């Protein structure tokens, strides 16, 4: 099996590459120009601007993949408010560029387009879980641009007959995530305090009562692989645990794993106005068509995330 992963240098992309390599696949990665050197070990990296369909088509001709996983794009809801144009270019331009290349090549390659549970945005809590019929009311440039990418994938499936599969992935967490996100931010601060020999650390976060549907990234990429193999292109899938947890469970769950006294405090100045209080999805289509269910316990996710940051900060210069 030869697979091509866009966004292979990102959080989920690295885990997906490792998962496919473990299963004996030949893994290729589409990376931004100048980023080939940071591709995961074992991946054949190809520098390409995904928004350029001609260059992408050349890549498809050279690699001839059996499966494509499209993960490339902007990753931060918060950052999207400060740079909406880059967010739209990163999420929509790359998706349409890839889809156009597939259309022009005529290759019937099963392609998984990964978007986000953030496409739902503002959902009345009594209408949860979100499912395929839930209206899209994105509350950020990130969510809106992911919704547009989702619709582009649907359009190419319907008008061109391409074997495009759509999956809306909810929050995934685990080792290797960017510290702009709450769990790795807490883990990094604890790891730095340990390295400095401190006896305690106080970590400030935003709203710890917000509830989200969290899945370990290793379970998430397994869902992607199963969908690429067995999913129905005419079915919309939600990749999620099917239940929500308060952010408090993450930050208070990782604190006891520290080698010092770690306390987490909610800082009102870090809260985002108008934030959806709760969001979780219906994973029944995914489970029905692939047999997938989450396997990694939250305690393992928390432990592995902290261990990852202990290893990372060990190489940092003294502050």
C-alpha positions, 0 to 999 in steps of 0.5 A: 500500500502506497499512501500520500499524506498532506500535512505530514509534519503536523500533529495528526500527520506524524501519528498517521505516518507512524501508524501507516509505516507500522502496518507496512505501507510506503508513506509519502508526504506532501510538505510546504517548500522548505519543510522536507527536512522536518518530515517524520523518519521513514517518510518520503517528503515531496515539497509542493504548494498544494494550492497549485493543481498542476504541481500537485498533479505532477506529484500524483503522477510520480507517487501514484498513491493508493490512498490519500489523506488530506490533513494539511491546513491551519490548525488553530481556532484562536489564531484564525481570528488574528489571521483570517485570510491565511486561515482561509487560504490554508484550509480552502486553497489547499483542499481545492488545489488537491481536488482539482489535481485529482479531477485533472489526473483522472485517478480514482484514488480513495481520498480522505478529506479531514475537516473539523467538529468546529464546522458546527460552531454554535449548537444548542446544547439540547441538540447534541450530539452533533451529527450529519444533519446538524446545521453548520453555524461556525463561530470562527474563521477556522470553523468557517474555512473547514466548513467550506473545505468540507463542502468542496469535497462534497461538490467534487464527489457529486459532480466529478464522481471522485472517491472522496470521503469526508470526516469531521474530526473532533478534538484530538489530544496526545503526545506531540501536540502544539503548546498553543493548545491547553493540554500540551501547554499545561504539560510543557509548563510542568515539565519546565518547572521540573527541569528547573528543580522547582517545588511547585508551579501554578499554571494559568488556563482559560475556561476549564468548564468548557466541555469538548469531545476529546479523543487520543490522536492515536485512536483518531489516526486509526479511524482515518486509516479504517475510513480510507479503506472501508468508508463509503464516499457517500456517507459523512463521518464524524470521528469522535468519542461520542461524549464530552469532558470538561477541560478541567478533567484534562488539566486536573488529571495531569497535575497529579502526574507531576514530580512537584506541586502543580496547581492549575488556575482559571484566568478570566482574561484567557477566556474567549467570549461567546464560546460554545459551552459543550460540543460532542458528536455522533460516531455511529456511522464510523463505528458501523462501517469500520468497527472503530471505537476508542482504545486509549484511556485518558490516563495514558494520553495524559501520561504520554503527553507529559512524558513527551514534554519532559523529553522536549524540554530536556534539550532546551537551553536554560531560561 
